[in-house]
């Protein structure tokens, strides 16, 4: 099977930083590495930060692009029109039957965004690029891969819908009654989530444990990412191309 490995990329870790926003991204990346290990060290995206490609796999990608056979038509190894070229090349390799792996212990340090504006710009590009790549590939992508990647997008969409609905309900309740009634049983799912969040960053040390256990910082961070996803989704549905920004 080693001959069918098309790319080998490290799971990414955020650089050292002093801001709360940057550290929350480091926690997010730490959890991503755990997800890759749970799926047999599979790389869902061969990170542009540090990846080794098999030369024969890149040749196969380029040849398939030129023929327009199995891959969207193109003239190079990368799709230069993609907002997320590392994600698109991962799709290309997998569509041609190659494995993409992230071996345990192989890591690459990446940047973190230390302002909300830069983070939203970065994630909006990531989300929009992923949506466009999935749509562009369509049935070219094997069925099991469509299930994996579309399931991720459905999950993001459901999360965004629930978040918007919840905020609208809370806002409406406050507007009508002037207060929000507290129900004790809401503490149970919140407590379970806090435990899960804390255990999954335990190895990062006391700061990550504290942030996860206090619950609120990560929930606000999630709202910020949800906002970025909604912006990307609206751009995608309108047929917008988006743009690349230095992040």
GROMACS elastic network, one bead per residue, 0.5 to 0.9 nm:
[ bonds ]
;  ai    aj funct       b0    kb
    1     4     6  0.53912   500
    1     5     6  0.71077   500
    1    99     6  0.87203   500
    2     5     6  0.54904   500
    2    99     6  0.87871   500
    3     6     6  0.80910   500
    3    54     6  0.87967   500
    3    98     6  0.88064   500
    4    54     6  0.89188   500
    4    57     6  0.81711   500
    4    97     6  0.75101   500
    4    98     6  0.51329   500
    4    99     6  0.60795   500
    5     8     6  0.74338   500
    5    53     6  0.84429   500
    5    54     6  0.71401   500
    5    57     6  0.80245   500
    5    93     6  0.89866   500
    5    97     6  0.89787   500
    5    98     6  0.54150   500
    5   100     6  0.61436   500
    5   101     6  0.74643   500
    6    52     6  0.86049   500
    6    53     6  0.58570   500
    6    54     6  0.52122   500
    6    55     6  0.82010   500
    6    56     6  0.80525   500
    6    57     6  0.52279   500
    6    58     6  0.76295   500
    6    90     6  0.87733   500
    6    93     6  0.62121   500
    6    94     6  0.81257   500
    6    97     6  0.86721   500
    6    98     6  0.50431   500
    6    99     6  0.55662   500
    6   100     6  0.58831   500
    6   101     6  0.83866   500
    7    43     6  0.87905   500
    7    46     6  0.70311   500
    7    51     6  0.67549   500
    7    52     6  0.56693   500
    7    54     6  0.60212   500
    7    57     6  0.80315   500
    7    90     6  0.79911   500
    7    93     6  0.79055   500
    7    98     6  0.80037   500
    7    99     6  0.69502   500
    7   101     6  0.64761   500
    7   102     6  0.86612   500
    8    43     6  0.78319   500
    8    46     6  0.70910   500
    8    50     6  0.87966   500
    8    51     6  0.55996   500
    8    52     6  0.51440   500
    8    53     6  0.63411   500
    8    54     6  0.83739   500
    8    99     6  0.86403   500
    8   100     6  0.59864   500
    8   102     6  0.57746   500
    8   103     6  0.73738   500
    9    12     6  0.88159   500
    9    43     6  0.69163   500
    9    45     6  0.82373   500
    9    46     6  0.51924   500
    9    47     6  0.60904   500
    9    48     6  0.84142   500
    9    49     6  0.84817   500
    9    50     6  0.59979   500
    9    52     6  0.62026   500
    9    53     6  0.83937   500
    9   100     6  0.76947   500
    9   101     6  0.63400   500
    9   102     6  0.50467   500
    9   103     6  0.75169   500
    9   106     6  0.74580   500
    9   107     6  0.79457   500
    9   108     6  0.82951   500
   10    43     6  0.82145   500
   10    46     6  0.77185   500
   10    47     6  0.71190   500
   10    49     6  0.82298   500
   10    50     6  0.62609   500
   10    51     6  0.65315   500
   10    52     6  0.89946   500
   10   101     6  0.83177   500
   10   102     6  0.52490   500
   10   103     6  0.68012   500
   10   104     6  0.81560   500
   10   105     6  0.78433   500
   10   108     6  0.54753   500
   11    29     6  0.80585   500
   11    30     6  0.86078   500
   11    32     6  0.77138   500
   11    33     6  0.56151   500
   11    36     6  0.78965   500
   11    43     6  0.77627   500
   11    46     6  0.85336   500
   11    47     6  0.75183   500
   11    50     6  0.87487   500
   11   102     6  0.61124   500
   11   103     6  0.80754   500
   11   104     6  0.82027   500
   11   105     6  0.82872   500
   11   106     6  0.64981   500
   11   108     6  0.62300   500
   11   109     6  0.86367   500
   12    29     6  0.64144   500
   12    30     6  0.79296   500
   12    32     6  0.83885   500
   12    33     6  0.74077   500
   12    47     6  0.74637   500
   12    49     6  0.75370   500
   12    50     6  0.84188   500
   12   106     6  0.86765   500
   12   107     6  0.54691   500
   12   109     6  0.55848   500
   12   110     6  0.62204   500
   13    25     6  0.89655   500
   13    26     6  0.62710   500
   13    27     6  0.87400   500
   13    29     6  0.57804   500
   13    30     6  0.65573   500
   13    33     6  0.84774   500
   13   107     6  0.67567   500
   13   108     6  0.61564   500
   13   110     6  0.60330   500
   13   111     6  0.84598   500
   14    17     6  0.82966   500
   14    22     6  0.78763   500
   14    23     6  0.78939   500
   14    25     6  0.68803   500
   14    27     6  0.83388   500
   14    29     6  0.68514   500
   14    30     6  0.84299   500
   14   108     6  0.85745   500
   14   109     6  0.56717   500
   14   110     6  0.51349   500
   14   111     6  0.57769   500
   14   112     6  0.58443   500
   15    22     6  0.85288   500
   15    23     6  0.89169   500
   15    26     6  0.75753   500
   15   109     6  0.58136   500
   15   110     6  0.58888   500
   15   111     6  0.56637   500
   15   112     6  0.65753   500
   16    22     6  0.84010   500
   16    23     6  0.80420   500
   16    26     6  0.85223   500
   16   111     6  0.88225   500
   16   112     6  0.86601   500
   17    20     6  0.84026   500
   17    22     6  0.61664   500
   17    23     6  0.66446   500
   17   112     6  0.79475   500
   17   114     6  0.82597   500
   18    21     6  0.87913   500
   18    22     6  0.72427   500
   18    23     6  0.73674   500
   18   114     6  0.87447   500
   19    22     6  0.52775   500
   19    23     6  0.63128   500
   19    24     6  0.87808   500
   19   114     6  0.63163   500
   19   115     6  0.88007   500
   20    23     6  0.51305   500
   20    24     6  0.62561   500
   20    25     6  0.88303   500
   20   114     6  0.80382   500
   20   217     6  0.86755   500
   21    24     6  0.52326   500
   21    25     6  0.66040   500
   21    26     6  0.89517   500
   21   112     6  0.84350   500
   21   113     6  0.73900   500
   21   114     6  0.57842   500
   21   115     6  0.71157   500
   21   116     6  0.77194   500
   21   119     6  0.88583   500
   21   221     6  0.76856   500
   22    25     6  0.52286   500
   22    26     6  0.65263   500
   22    27     6  0.89418   500
   22   111     6  0.88642   500
   22   112     6  0.53942   500
   22   113     6  0.58650   500
   22   114     6  0.51539   500
   22   115     6  0.81637   500
   23    27     6  0.63874   500
   23    28     6  0.87010   500
   23   112     6  0.81365   500
   23   114     6  0.88174   500
   23   208     6  0.80700   500
   24    27     6  0.50552   500
   24    28     6  0.63104   500
   24    29     6  0.87805   500
   24   208     6  0.81730   500
   24   211     6  0.83446   500
   24   217     6  0.82228   500
   24   218     6  0.70369   500
   24   221     6  0.74044   500
   25    29     6  0.62140   500
   25    30     6  0.85408   500
   25   112     6  0.65532   500
   25   113     6  0.79939   500
   25   221     6  0.88436   500
   26    29     6  0.51505   500
   26    30     6  0.61592   500
   26    31     6  0.87789   500
   26   112     6  0.75534   500
   27    30     6  0.50295   500
   27    31     6  0.64225   500
   27    32     6  0.87647   500
   27   200     6  0.88662   500
   27   201     6  0.65179   500
   27   204     6  0.79451   500
   27   208     6  0.69516   500
   28    31     6  0.53058   500
   28    32     6  0.64027   500
   28    33     6  0.89911   500
   28   201     6  0.88647   500
   29    33     6  0.64590   500
   29    34     6  0.88968   500
   30    33     6  0.53343   500
   30    34     6  0.67488   500
   30   200     6  0.82491   500
   30   201     6  0.69751   500
   30   204     6  0.81653   500
   31    34     6  0.50670   500
   31    35     6  0.64078   500
   31    36     6  0.88284   500
   31   200     6  0.64645   500
   31   201     6  0.70047   500
   32    35     6  0.50234   500
   32    36     6  0.63589   500
   32    37     6  0.87925   500
   33    36     6  0.51308   500
   33    37     6  0.63985   500
   33    38     6  0.87788   500
   33    41     6  0.86074   500
   33   102     6  0.86626   500
   33   104     6  0.85359   500
   34    37     6  0.51319   500
   34    38     6  0.62469   500
   34    39     6  0.87716   500
   34    41     6  0.89258   500
   34   200     6  0.81085   500
   35    38     6  0.51105   500
   35    39     6  0.64123   500
   35    41     6  0.83348   500
   35    42     6  0.87725   500
   36    39     6  0.52407   500
   36    40     6  0.66826   500
   36    42     6  0.53314   500
   36    43     6  0.62303   500
   36    44     6  0.75563   500
   36   101     6  0.86727   500
   36   102     6  0.70249   500
   36   103     6  0.88392   500
   36   104     6  0.86931   500
   37    40     6  0.52985   500
   37    42     6  0.70018   500
   37   102     6  0.80559   500
   37   103     6  0.81147   500
   37   104     6  0.68713   500
   38    41     6  0.68888   500
   38    42     6  0.84684   500
   39    42     6  0.57311   500
   39    43     6  0.87237   500
   40   101     6  0.84040   500
   40   102     6  0.87394   500
   40   103     6  0.87714   500
   41   100     6  0.89529   500
   41   101     6  0.57966   500
   41   102     6  0.50404   500
   41   103     6  0.54709   500
   41   104     6  0.64765   500
   42    45     6  0.88456   500
   42    99     6  0.80620   500
   42   100     6  0.61819   500
   42   102     6  0.54118   500
   42   103     6  0.77428   500
   43    46     6  0.58969   500
   43    47     6  0.84064   500
   43    90     6  0.84546   500
   43    99     6  0.86571   500
   43   100     6  0.54131   500
   43   103     6  0.85483   500
   44    47     6  0.89908   500
   44    87     6  0.80705   500
   44    90     6  0.74784   500
   44    91     6  0.88858   500
   44   100     6  0.74502   500
   44   101     6  0.81170   500
   44   102     6  0.86443   500
   44   149     6  0.87068   500
   45    48     6  0.87185   500
   45    86     6  0.66841   500
   45    87     6  0.51968   500
   45    88     6  0.84647   500
   45    89     6  0.85437   500
   45    90     6  0.58377   500
   45    91     6  0.82848   500
   45   100     6  0.80300   500
   46    49     6  0.85877   500
   46    50     6  0.80315   500
   46    51     6  0.62586   500
   46    52     6  0.88852   500
   46    86     6  0.59584   500
   46    87     6  0.66559   500
   46    89     6  0.78574   500
   46    90     6  0.58702   500
   46   100     6  0.70204   500
   46   101     6  0.78580   500
   46   102     6  0.79210   500
   47    50     6  0.59848   500
   47    51     6  0.62194   500
   47    86     6  0.60137   500
   47    87     6  0.76770   500
   47    90     6  0.89577   500
   47   108     6  0.85186   500
   48    51     6  0.64911   500
   48    85     6  0.82188   500
   48    86     6  0.55695   500
   48    87     6  0.86948   500
   49   108     6  0.62315   500
   49   109     6  0.71729   500
   49   110     6  0.62826   500
   50   107     6  0.81143   500
   50   108     6  0.58063   500
   50   109     6  0.84108   500
   51   108     6  0.87657   500
   53    56     6  0.86716   500
   53    57     6  0.72488   500
   53    58     6  0.70320   500
   54    57     6  0.52330   500
   54    58     6  0.64679   500
   54    59     6  0.87965   500
   55    58     6  0.51812   500
   55    59     6  0.62378   500
   55    60     6  0.86480   500
   56    59     6  0.50371   500
   56    60     6  0.61939   500
   56    61     6  0.87150   500
   57    60     6  0.50214   500
   57    61     6  0.62545   500
   57    62     6  0.86943   500
   57    93     6  0.71094   500
   57    96     6  0.87152   500
   57    98     6  0.74943   500
   58    61     6  0.50199   500
   58    62     6  0.61812   500
   58    63     6  0.85728   500
   58    77     6  0.61896   500
   58    93     6  0.80683   500
   59    62     6  0.51707   500
   59    63     6  0.61283   500
   59    64     6  0.85565   500
   59    77     6  0.76138   500
   60    63     6  0.51533   500
   60    64     6  0.60688   500
   60    65     6  0.85552   500
   60    77     6  0.89857   500
   60    93     6  0.85876   500
   60    96     6  0.80334   500
   61    64     6  0.51681   500
   61    65     6  0.61392   500
   61    66     6  0.86815   500
   61    71     6  0.78894   500
   61    76     6  0.82769   500
   61    77     6  0.62158   500
   61    78     6  0.87151   500
   61    89     6  0.84009   500
   61    92     6  0.66056   500
   61    93     6  0.67647   500
   61    96     6  0.76027   500
   62    65     6  0.51521   500
   62    66     6  0.62846   500
   62    67     6  0.87728   500
   62    74     6  0.77433   500
   62    75     6  0.66479   500
   62    76     6  0.54557   500
   62    78     6  0.81855   500
   63    66     6  0.52072   500
   63    67     6  0.63476   500
   63    68     6  0.84912   500
   63    69     6  0.86135   500
   63    75     6  0.83149   500
   63    76     6  0.85856   500
   63    77     6  0.87648   500
   64    67     6  0.51870   500
   64    68     6  0.58091   500
   64    69     6  0.52319   500
   64    70     6  0.64341   500
   64    71     6  0.60717   500
   64    72     6  0.83593   500
   64    73     6  0.77307   500
   64    74     6  0.84934   500
   64    96     6  0.86178   500
   65    69     6  0.66855   500
   65    70     6  0.78301   500
   65    71     6  0.55896   500
   65    72     6  0.60691   500
   65    75     6  0.61718   500
   65    76     6  0.73049   500
   65    77     6  0.80590   500
   66    69     6  0.79124   500
   66    71     6  0.89185   500
   66    72     6  0.88560   500
   66    73     6  0.59045   500
   66    74     6  0.55076   500
   66    75     6  0.53891   500
   66    76     6  0.78699   500
   67    70     6  0.85642   500
   67    71     6  0.84683   500
   67    73     6  0.67901   500
   67    74     6  0.82883   500
   68    71     6  0.57053   500
   68    72     6  0.56834   500
   68    74     6  0.72520   500
   69    72     6  0.75289   500
   69    73     6  0.76359   500
   70    73     6  0.88410   500
   70    92     6  0.85368   500
   70    95     6  0.71077   500
   70    96     6  0.71588   500
   70   137     6  0.89570   500
   70   140     6  0.57801   500
   70   141     6  0.82829   500
   71    74     6  0.84143   500
   71    92     6  0.64893   500
   71    95     6  0.74453   500
   71    96     6  0.82014   500
   71   137     6  0.71717   500
   71   140     6  0.65887   500
   71   141     6  0.85851   500
   72    79     6  0.88481   500
   72    92     6  0.87123   500
   72   136     6  0.73363   500
   72   137     6  0.67973   500
   72   140     6  0.83529   500
   74    77     6  0.83279   500
   74    78     6  0.84539   500
   74    79     6  0.67985   500
   74    80     6  0.86851   500
   75    78     6  0.84357   500
   75    79     6  0.81893   500
   76    79     6  0.67911   500
   76    80     6  0.79706   500
   77    80     6  0.88005   500
   77    89     6  0.77490   500
   78    81     6  0.86985   500
   78    82     6  0.84580   500
   78    85     6  0.62940   500
   78    86     6  0.79847   500
   78    88     6  0.77614   500
   78    89     6  0.62154   500
   79    82     6  0.56213   500
   79    84     6  0.88968   500
   79    85     6  0.60547   500
   79    88     6  0.70219   500
   79    89     6  0.73490   500
   80    83     6  0.81752   500
   80    85     6  0.69572   500
   81    84     6  0.88385   500
   81    85     6  0.79939   500
   82    85     6  0.52569   500
   82    86     6  0.88874   500
   82    87     6  0.88559   500
   82    88     6  0.70781   500
   82   129     6  0.65271   500
   82   132     6  0.80467   500
   82   133     6  0.74028   500
   83    88     6  0.88139   500
   83   125     6  0.64570   500
   83   126     6  0.72808   500
   83   128     6  0.76356   500
   83   130     6  0.82116   500
   83   132     6  0.85422   500
   83   133     6  0.87849   500
   83   241     6  0.87294   500
   83   242     6  0.78942   500
   83   243     6  0.71273   500
   83   244     6  0.64914   500
   84    87     6  0.54521   500
   84    88     6  0.63354   500
   84    89     6  0.88207   500
   84   125     6  0.74601   500
   84   126     6  0.62419   500
   84   127     6  0.88503   500
   84   128     6  0.85225   500
   84   129     6  0.50750   500
   84   130     6  0.68243   500
   84   133     6  0.81060   500
   85    89     6  0.60656   500
   85    90     6  0.85231   500
   85   129     6  0.82581   500
   86    89     6  0.52575   500
   86    90     6  0.62861   500
   86    91     6  0.87783   500
   87    90     6  0.51277   500
   87    91     6  0.64068   500
   87    92     6  0.87809   500
   87   126     6  0.89417   500
   87   129     6  0.81171   500
   87   130     6  0.69803   500
   87   133     6  0.77983   500
   88    91     6  0.50393   500
   88    92     6  0.62457   500
   88    93     6  0.88015   500
   88   129     6  0.84485   500
   88   130     6  0.78445   500
   88   133     6  0.60314   500
   88   134     6  0.85257   500
   89    93     6  0.62157   500
   89    94     6  0.85661   500
   90    93     6  0.53071   500
   90    94     6  0.62413   500
   90    95     6  0.85242   500
   90   100     6  0.70140   500
   91    94     6  0.51956   500
   91    95     6  0.59257   500
   91    96     6  0.86290   500
   91   133     6  0.80996   500
   91   134     6  0.84192   500
   91   137     6  0.81693   500
   91   141     6  0.74482   500
   91   145     6  0.87191   500
   92    95     6  0.51200   500
   92    96     6  0.63995   500
   92    97     6  0.88683   500
   92    98     6  0.87641   500
   92   137     6  0.87694   500
   92   141     6  0.83649   500
   93    96     6  0.52593   500
   93    97     6  0.65228   500
   93    98     6  0.52501   500
   93    99     6  0.72548   500
   93   100     6  0.75067   500
   94    99     6  0.61647   500
   94   100     6  0.71187   500
   94   141     6  0.77857   500
   94   142     6  0.81309   500
   94   145     6  0.80847   500
   95    98     6  0.73903   500
   95   137     6  0.89394   500
   95   140     6  0.67523   500
   95   141     6  0.52081   500
   95   142     6  0.61918   500
   95   145     6  0.83709   500
   96   141     6  0.87469   500
   97   142     6  0.87663   500
  102   105     6  0.86017   500
  102   106     6  0.69557   500
  102   107     6  0.85204   500
  103   106     6  0.56645   500
  103   107     6  0.86316   500
  104   107     6  0.81764   500
  111   247     6  0.82229   500
  112   119     6  0.80975   500
  112   247     6  0.84317   500
  113   116     6  0.75167   500
  113   117     6  0.85863   500
  113   118     6  0.58230   500
  113   119     6  0.52198   500
  113   122     6  0.81378   500
  113   247     6  0.70264   500
  114   117     6  0.87587   500
  114   118     6  0.72949   500
  114   119     6  0.73357   500
  115   118     6  0.54772   500
  115   119     6  0.62792   500
  115   120     6  0.87346   500
  116   119     6  0.50904   500
  116   120     6  0.61004   500
  116   121     6  0.85687   500
  116   224     6  0.78536   500
  117   120     6  0.53075   500
  117   121     6  0.62350   500
  117   122     6  0.86514   500
  118   121     6  0.50750   500
  118   122     6  0.60718   500
  118   123     6  0.85836   500
  118   245     6  0.88707   500
  118   246     6  0.86317   500
  118   247     6  0.62234   500
  119   122     6  0.51100   500
  119   123     6  0.60883   500
  119   124     6  0.83454   500
  119   224     6  0.85771   500
  119   225     6  0.82690   500
  119   228     6  0.84417   500
  119   247     6  0.77191   500
  120   123     6  0.52504   500
  120   124     6  0.58045   500
  120   125     6  0.84547   500
  120   224     6  0.72992   500
  120   225     6  0.69962   500
  120   227     6  0.78167   500
  120   228     6  0.52160   500
  120   229     6  0.86669   500
  121   124     6  0.52379   500
  121   125     6  0.63090   500
  121   126     6  0.87469   500
  121   228     6  0.75226   500
  121   244     6  0.86676   500
  121   245     6  0.71563   500
  121   246     6  0.89296   500
  121   247     6  0.75134   500
  122   125     6  0.53229   500
  122   126     6  0.63273   500
  122   127     6  0.87781   500
  122   228     6  0.86496   500
  122   244     6  0.85069   500
  122   245     6  0.74189   500
  122   246     6  0.81989   500
  122   247     6  0.58730   500
  123   127     6  0.59414   500
  123   128     6  0.82799   500
  123   225     6  0.71200   500
  123   228     6  0.60492   500
  123   229     6  0.72572   500
  123   232     6  0.84116   500
  124   127     6  0.52304   500
  124   128     6  0.59245   500
  124   129     6  0.82653   500
  124   225     6  0.85586   500
  124   227     6  0.87899   500
  124   228     6  0.50206   500
  124   229     6  0.60121   500
  124   230     6  0.83909   500
  124   231     6  0.66379   500
  124   232     6  0.50883   500
  124   233     6  0.86584   500
  124   242     6  0.86636   500
  125   128     6  0.52020   500
  125   129     6  0.57919   500
  125   130     6  0.84133   500
  125   228     6  0.88104   500
  125   232     6  0.71958   500
  125   242     6  0.71213   500
  125   243     6  0.71277   500
  125   244     6  0.68156   500
  125   245     6  0.82113   500
  126   129     6  0.51803   500
  126   130     6  0.61347   500
  126   131     6  0.86754   500
  126   229     6  0.89394   500
  126   232     6  0.85378   500
  127   130     6  0.51930   500
  127   131     6  0.62399   500
  127   132     6  0.86559   500
  127   153     6  0.89582   500
  127   228     6  0.79501   500
  127   229     6  0.60722   500
  127   232     6  0.59783   500
  127   233     6  0.77187   500
  128   131     6  0.51417   500
  128   132     6  0.61461   500
  128   133     6  0.85325   500
  128   229     6  0.78903   500
  128   231     6  0.86624   500
  128   233     6  0.67040   500
  128   235     6  0.75201   500
  128   236     6  0.64250   500
  128   241     6  0.84131   500
  128   242     6  0.73641   500
  129   132     6  0.51761   500
  129   133     6  0.60411   500
  129   134     6  0.86042   500
  129   232     6  0.86687   500
  129   241     6  0.89951   500
  129   242     6  0.84589   500
  130   133     6  0.50867   500
  130   134     6  0.61432   500
  130   135     6  0.85358   500
  130   149     6  0.89444   500
  130   153     6  0.87879   500
  131   134     6  0.52976   500
  131   135     6  0.61538   500
  131   136     6  0.84651   500
  131   150     6  0.89578   500
  131   153     6  0.77587   500
  131   232     6  0.85358   500
  131   233     6  0.79261   500
  131   236     6  0.72554   500
  132   135     6  0.51056   500
  132   136     6  0.58609   500
  132   137     6  0.85451   500
  132   236     6  0.72789   500
  132   241     6  0.87570   500
  133   136     6  0.50197   500
  133   137     6  0.61771   500
  133   138     6  0.85981   500
  134   137     6  0.53392   500
  134   138     6  0.61924   500
  134   141     6  0.83417   500
  134   146     6  0.80253   500
  134   149     6  0.75351   500
  134   150     6  0.76291   500
  135   138     6  0.52395   500
  136   140     6  0.87668   500
  137   140     6  0.52612   500
  137   141     6  0.59484   500
  138   141     6  0.61911   500
  138   146     6  0.80533   500
  139   142     6  0.69954   500
  139   143     6  0.77328   500
  139   146     6  0.80781   500
  140   143     6  0.88702   500
  141   144     6  0.83297   500
  141   145     6  0.63404   500
  141   146     6  0.61527   500
  142   145     6  0.53981   500
  142   146     6  0.63084   500
  142   147     6  0.88215   500
  143   146     6  0.50787   500
  143   147     6  0.63111   500
  143   148     6  0.88486   500
  144   147     6  0.51125   500
  144   148     6  0.64832   500
  144   149     6  0.89444   500
  145   148     6  0.50297   500
  145   149     6  0.61848   500
  145   150     6  0.82461   500
  146   149     6  0.54023   500
  146   150     6  0.56352   500
  146   151     6  0.78826   500
  147   150     6  0.55162   500
  147   151     6  0.57143   500
  147   152     6  0.85356   500
  148   151     6  0.53097   500
  148   152     6  0.64827   500
  149   152     6  0.51500   500
  149   153     6  0.65606   500
  149   154     6  0.87926   500
  150   153     6  0.50001   500
  150   154     6  0.60976   500
  150   155     6  0.84787   500
  151   154     6  0.50112   500
  151   155     6  0.60553   500
  151   156     6  0.86011   500
  152   155     6  0.50834   500
  152   156     6  0.63024   500
  152   157     6  0.86423   500
  153   156     6  0.50564   500
  153   157     6  0.61010   500
  153   158     6  0.85887   500
  154   158     6  0.60523   500
  154   159     6  0.84560   500
  155   158     6  0.51817   500
  155   159     6  0.60752   500
  155   160     6  0.85422   500
  156   159     6  0.50915   500
  156   160     6  0.61120   500
  156   161     6  0.85785   500
  156   226     6  0.79510   500
  156   229     6  0.77235   500
  157   160     6  0.51288   500
  157   161     6  0.61289   500
  157   162     6  0.86233   500
  157   226     6  0.89809   500
  157   229     6  0.82824   500
  157   230     6  0.82715   500
  157   233     6  0.86677   500
  158   161     6  0.50289   500
  158   162     6  0.60952   500
  158   163     6  0.84918   500
  159   162     6  0.52287   500
  159   163     6  0.61059   500
  159   164     6  0.86400   500
  159   226     6  0.77713   500
  160   163     6  0.51153   500
  160   164     6  0.61561   500
  160   165     6  0.85197   500
  160   223     6  0.86139   500
  160   226     6  0.56988   500
  160   227     6  0.79616   500
  160   229     6  0.77262   500
  160   230     6  0.70688   500
  161   164     6  0.52769   500
  161   165     6  0.60582   500
  161   166     6  0.84949   500
  162   165     6  0.51055   500
  162   166     6  0.59759   500
  162   167     6  0.85630   500
  163   166     6  0.51696   500
  163   167     6  0.61819   500
  163   168     6  0.85325   500
  163   223     6  0.77793   500
  163   226     6  0.80070   500
  164   167     6  0.52492   500
  164   168     6  0.60842   500
  164   169     6  0.86003   500
  165   168     6  0.51044   500
  165   169     6  0.61361   500
  165   170     6  0.86431   500
  166   169     6  0.51193   500
  166   170     6  0.61781   500
  166   171     6  0.85241   500
  167   170     6  0.51299   500
  167   171     6  0.60160   500
  167   172     6  0.84600   500
  168   171     6  0.51050   500
  168   172     6  0.60140   500
  168   173     6  0.85089   500
  169   172     6  0.50629   500
  169   173     6  0.60272   500
  169   174     6  0.85676   500
  170   173     6  0.50952   500
  170   174     6  0.61711   500
  170   175     6  0.85290   500
  170   180     6  0.71428   500
  171   174     6  0.52389   500
  171   175     6  0.61239   500
  171   176     6  0.86921   500
  172   175     6  0.50305   500
  172   176     6  0.61707   500
  172   177     6  0.84837   500
  173   176     6  0.52296   500
  173   177     6  0.57955   500
  173   178     6  0.71377   500
  173   179     6  0.69368   500
  173   180     6  0.65017   500
  174   177     6  0.53761   500
  174   180     6  0.60652   500
  175   178     6  0.56436   500
  175   179     6  0.79844   500
  176   179     6  0.82410   500
  177   180     6  0.76216   500
  182   185     6  0.89354   500
  182   186     6  0.81137   500
  183   186     6  0.58566   500
  183   187     6  0.79949   500
  184   187     6  0.57594   500
  184   188     6  0.79313   500
  185   188     6  0.56180   500
  185   189     6  0.79060   500
  186   189     6  0.61281   500
  186   190     6  0.65969   500
  186   191     6  0.87611   500
  187   190     6  0.50627   500
  187   191     6  0.58338   500
  187   192     6  0.85526   500
  188   191     6  0.51272   500
  188   192     6  0.62612   500
  188   193     6  0.86285   500
  189   192     6  0.50640   500
  189   193     6  0.60834   500
  189   194     6  0.85179   500
  190   193     6  0.51037   500
  190   194     6  0.60948   500
  190   195     6  0.86591   500
  190   215     6  0.81283   500
  191   194     6  0.50146   500
  191   195     6  0.62466   500
  191   196     6  0.86914   500
  191   213     6  0.88417   500
  191   215     6  0.87770   500
  192   195     6  0.51468   500
  192   196     6  0.62899   500
  192   197     6  0.86174   500
  193   196     6  0.50662   500
  193   197     6  0.60242   500
  193   198     6  0.84786   500
  193   215     6  0.82560   500
  194   197     6  0.50690   500
  194   198     6  0.60446   500
  194   199     6  0.86260   500
  194   212     6  0.63095   500
  194   213     6  0.53666   500
  194   214     6  0.75003   500
  194   215     6  0.58051   500
  195   198     6  0.51237   500
  195   199     6  0.61381   500
  195   200     6  0.85963   500
  195   212     6  0.80841   500
  195   213     6  0.69037   500
  196   199     6  0.53546   500
  196   200     6  0.62010   500
  196   201     6  0.89078   500
  196   212     6  0.86729   500
  197   200     6  0.54962   500
  197   201     6  0.67707   500
  197   202     6  0.87727   500
  197   209     6  0.82408   500
  197   212     6  0.54198   500
  197   213     6  0.71773   500
  197   215     6  0.80989   500
  197   218     6  0.88669   500
  198   201     6  0.55875   500
  198   202     6  0.59975   500
  198   208     6  0.75618   500
  198   209     6  0.52087   500
  198   210     6  0.77701   500
  198   211     6  0.80984   500
  198   213     6  0.56281   500
  198   215     6  0.89334   500
  199   203     6  0.82586   500
  199   209     6  0.76554   500
  199   212     6  0.86138   500
  200   203     6  0.78236   500
  200   209     6  0.89035   500
  201   204     6  0.55169   500
  201   205     6  0.76095   500
  201   208     6  0.61421   500
  201   209     6  0.63830   500
  201   212     6  0.77595   500
  202   205     6  0.59590   500
  202   206     6  0.76613   500
  202   208     6  0.70553   500
  202   209     6  0.57929   500
  203   206     6  0.86647   500
  203   208     6  0.85705   500
  203   209     6  0.86344   500
  204   207     6  0.76871   500
  204   208     6  0.60055   500
  204   209     6  0.76292   500
  205   208     6  0.58143   500
  205   209     6  0.63835   500
  205   210     6  0.88327   500
  206   209     6  0.50286   500
  206   210     6  0.60309   500
  206   211     6  0.86128   500
  207   210     6  0.51912   500
  207   211     6  0.62625   500
  207   212     6  0.86347   500
  208   211     6  0.51863   500
  208   212     6  0.60985   500
  208   213     6  0.84742   500
  209   212     6  0.52114   500
  209   213     6  0.59600   500
  209   214     6  0.85484   500
  210   213     6  0.51320   500
  210   214     6  0.60942   500
  210   215     6  0.86711   500
  211   214     6  0.53824   500
  211   215     6  0.66248   500
  211   216     6  0.80815   500
  211   217     6  0.65398   500
  211   218     6  0.73056   500
  212   215     6  0.52537   500
  212   216     6  0.81374   500
  212   217     6  0.76473   500
  212   218     6  0.67072   500
  213   216     6  0.85967   500
  214   217     6  0.71906   500
  214   218     6  0.85273   500
  215   218     6  0.59014   500
  215   219     6  0.64697   500
  216   219     6  0.50548   500
  216   220     6  0.62254   500
  216   221     6  0.85689   500
  217   220     6  0.52893   500
  217   221     6  0.62117   500
  217   222     6  0.86933   500
  218   222     6  0.60741   500
  218   223     6  0.85983   500
  219   223     6  0.63216   500
  219   224     6  0.87624   500
  220   223     6  0.50226   500
  220   224     6  0.64087   500
  220   225     6  0.88464   500
  221   224     6  0.50982   500
  221   225     6  0.64475   500
  221   226     6  0.86601   500
  222   225     6  0.50676   500
  222   226     6  0.60455   500
  222   227     6  0.85877   500
  223   227     6  0.61874   500
  223   228     6  0.86866   500
  224   227     6  0.51730   500
  224   228     6  0.64495   500
  224   229     6  0.88010   500
  225   228     6  0.50059   500
  225   229     6  0.62087   500
  225   230     6  0.86764   500
  226   229     6  0.50072   500
  226   230     6  0.61785   500
  226   231     6  0.86403   500
  227   230     6  0.51557   500
  227   231     6  0.62932   500
  227   232     6  0.86901   500
  228   231     6  0.52001   500
  228   232     6  0.62843   500
  228   233     6  0.86645   500
  229   232     6  0.50329   500
  229   233     6  0.60263   500
  229   234     6  0.85771   500
  230   234     6  0.61103   500
  230   235     6  0.85448   500
  231   234     6  0.52790   500
  231   235     6  0.62755   500
  231   236     6  0.86723   500
  232   235     6  0.51164   500
  232   236     6  0.61399   500
  232   237     6  0.86718   500
  232   242     6  0.82712   500
  233   237     6  0.61157   500
  233   238     6  0.85440   500
  234   237     6  0.51446   500
  234   238     6  0.61460   500
  234   239     6  0.85921   500
  234   240     6  0.85140   500
  235   238     6  0.51827   500
  235   239     6  0.62550   500
  235   241     6  0.74587   500
  235   242     6  0.71319   500
  236   239     6  0.50610   500
  236   240     6  0.56667   500
  236   241     6  0.74548   500
  236   242     6  0.83636   500
  237   240     6  0.75416   500
  244   247     6  0.87868   500
